[in-house]
Amino acid sequence: MPGGGATSDRASHRAAVRAFVSRLVGDEALADDLTQEAFLRAQKSEAGLRSASSAKSWLFAIALNAVRDHYRAGARGPATAPEPAIVERLPAGDDTEHALLSAEMSKCVIEYVMQLRDQQREVVAMHDMVGLTHAEIALILGVSEANSRVLLHRGRAALRKRLERDCILTPGDRIACERKPGSCT
């Protein structure tokens, strides 16, 4: 990309791309490696970026391809989310229990998101976890916006069905996720 503006655009999207990759792979160290790989690929294929406005979508597409390539190379599926370092991030005071329960719920939901079919998982992660629009998702995945909406709807429905089947969800002030006896992920 000519000039420093495009490079600074890439740098400004690094945290969002890293968060996206982390949601897809569920492993912080692997997310770091794949994010680095995505940015190396972006640097090598500078001609792929048509305008500064598409930098974010272009980088997400490259990151998604890096994740896909990683799992194809080893014929591996996405890992489940590792235990977060909860103790290091606990708030002071009465919010400790809430933080623990929220972290537990997030881990549980991410494990189930990782079990969704490829495009459903990708759309749910991009839309609900990273906050991309359907237009951005469509551009990244090479599908129509309508298809992105359908994939999101089906992914959410499959996720809801699995959570209802396998988990005891306790809504209210404190949300906790408890596996039903005999359920496995």
C-alpha positions in Angstrom: 0.0 0.0 0.0 1.5 3.3 -1.0 2.2 5.8 1.7 2.0 5.4 5.5 -1.7 6.0 5.8 -2.7 2.4 4.8 -0.2 1.0 7.2 -1.6 3.1 10.1 -5.1 2.0 9.0 -3.9 -1.6 9.4 -2.4 -0.9 12.8 -5.6 0.8 14.0 -7.6 -2.4 13.2 -5.1 -4.8 14.9 -7.0 -5.0 18.2 -10.3 -5.8 16.5 -8.7 -8.4 14.2 -7.0 -10.0 17.2 -10.3 -10.1 19.2 -12.0 -11.7 16.2 -9.3 -14.3 15.8 -9.4 -15.0 19.5 -13.2 -15.6 19.4 -12.8 -18.0 16.6 -9.9 -20.1 18.0 -10.5 -19.8 21.8 -6.8 -19.8 22.5 -4.9 -16.6 23.3 -1.5 -17.7 22.2 -2.8 -19.2 19.0 -4.8 -16.0 18.4 -1.6 -14.0 18.7 0.2 -16.2 16.2 -2.7 -16.2 13.7 -3.1 -12.4 14.0 0.5 -11.9 13.3 0.2 -14.3 10.3 -2.8 -12.3 9.0 -0.9 -9.0 9.2 2.2 -10.6 7.5 -0.1 -11.8 4.7 -1.7 -8.3 4.5 1.7 -6.7 4.1 2.6 -9.2 1.3 -0.6 -8.6 -0.6 -0.9 -4.9 -0.4 -2.5 -4.8 -3.9 -5.6 -6.5 -2.5 -6.7 -3.4 -0.7 -8.8 -1.2 -3.0 -9.5 1.7 -0.6 -8.9 2.8 3.0 -12.6 2.3 3.7 -12.4 -1.4 3.1 -9.2 -1.9 5.2 -11.1 -3.4 8.1 -13.1 -5.9 6.0 -10.0 -6.8 4.0 -8.0 -7.5 7.2 -10.8 -9.6 8.7 -11.0 -11.6 5.5 -7.2 -12.3 5.6 -7.5 -13.2 9.3 -10.4 -15.6 8.6 -8.4 -17.3 5.9 -5.4 -17.6 8.2 -7.7 -19.3 10.8 -9.1 -21.6 8.1 -5.7 -22.5 6.8 -4.4 -23.3 10.3 -7.2 -25.8 10.9 -7.0 -27.3 7.4 -3.2 -27.8 7.8 -3.6 -30.1 10.8 -7.1 -31.3 10.1 -7.9 -30.0 13.5 -11.1 -28.4 14.7 -11.3 -25.2 16.8 -10.1 -25.6 20.3 -12.5 -25.0 23.2 -11.8 -21.8 25.1 -9.1 -22.2 27.8 -9.7 -21.2 31.4 -9.4 -17.4 31.5 -7.1 -15.9 34.1 -10.0 -14.8 36.1 -8.2 -14.0 39.4 -5.9 -11.5 37.7 -8.9 -9.5 36.4 -11.3 -9.6 39.3 -12.8 -6.3 40.3 -12.6 -5.2 43.9 -15.6 -5.4 46.2 -19.0 -7.0 45.7 -18.6 -7.5 42.0 -16.2 -10.5 42.4 -19.0 -13.1 42.3 -20.6 -11.5 39.3 -17.3 -11.4 37.5 -16.7 -15.1 38.2 -20.2 -16.0 37.0 -19.9 -13.8 33.9 -16.5 -15.4 33.0 -18.0 -18.9 33.5 -21.0 -18.0 31.3 -18.8 -16.5 28.6 -16.6 -19.6 28.5 -19.6 -21.9 28.3 -21.2 -19.9 25.5 -17.9 -19.7 23.5 -17.5 -23.4 23.7 -20.9 -23.9 22.1 -20.3 -21.2 19.5 -17.1 -23.1 18.5 -19.2 -26.2 17.8 -21.4 -24.4 15.2 -20.9 -25.2 11.5 -18.1 -23.1 9.9 -20.0 -20.2 8.4 -22.5 -20.0 11.2 -19.7 -19.9 13.7 -17.9 -17.2 11.7 -21.0 -15.1 11.3 -22.0 -15.4 15.0 -18.5 -14.5 16.0 -18.2 -11.6 13.6 -21.6 -10.1 14.3 -22.3 -10.9 18.0 -18.8 -11.0 19.4 -16.9 -8.5 17.3 -19.8 -6.2 16.2 -19.3 -6.3 12.5 -22.3 -5.3 10.2 -23.9 -7.7 7.8 -22.3 -5.6 5.0 -18.8 -6.2 6.4 -19.5 -9.9 7.0 -20.8 -10.3 3.5 -17.7 -8.8 2.1 -15.4 -10.9 4.2 -17.2 -14.2 3.5 -18.0 -13.5 -0.1 -21.8 -14.0 0.5 -24.8 -11.6 0.2 -26.0 -9.6 3.2 -29.2 -11.6 3.1 -27.1 -14.8 3.4 -25.2 -13.3 6.3 -28.5 -12.6 8.1 -29.7 -16.2 7.4 -26.4 -17.7 8.7 -26.7 -15.5 11.8 -30.3 -16.6 12.4 -29.5 -20.3 11.9 -26.3 -20.0 14.0 -28.2 -18.4 16.9 -31.0 -21.0 16.7 -28.5 -23.8 16.7 -26.7 -22.2 19.7 -29.9 -21.7 21.6 -30.9 -25.3 20.9 -27.6 -26.7 22.2 -27.6 -24.5 25.3 -31.2 -25.5 26.1 -30.3 -29.2 25.6 -27.1 -29.2 27.6 -27.2 -26.4 30.1 -29.2 -25.2 33.0 -29.3 -21.5 32.5 -30.1 -19.4 35.6 -31.1 -15.9 34.4 -31.6 -13.0 36.8 -29.1 -10.8 38.6 -26.5 -13.4 38.4 -26.3 -15.6 35.2 -24.7 -18.9 35.6 -24.3 -21.8 33.3 -24.4 -25.3 34.7 -24.1 -28.4 32.5 -27.0 -30.8 32.8 -26.1 -34.3 34.1 -25.0 -36.5 31.2 -24.4 -33.7 28.7 -21.1 -33.3 27.0 -19.8 -30.8 24.6 
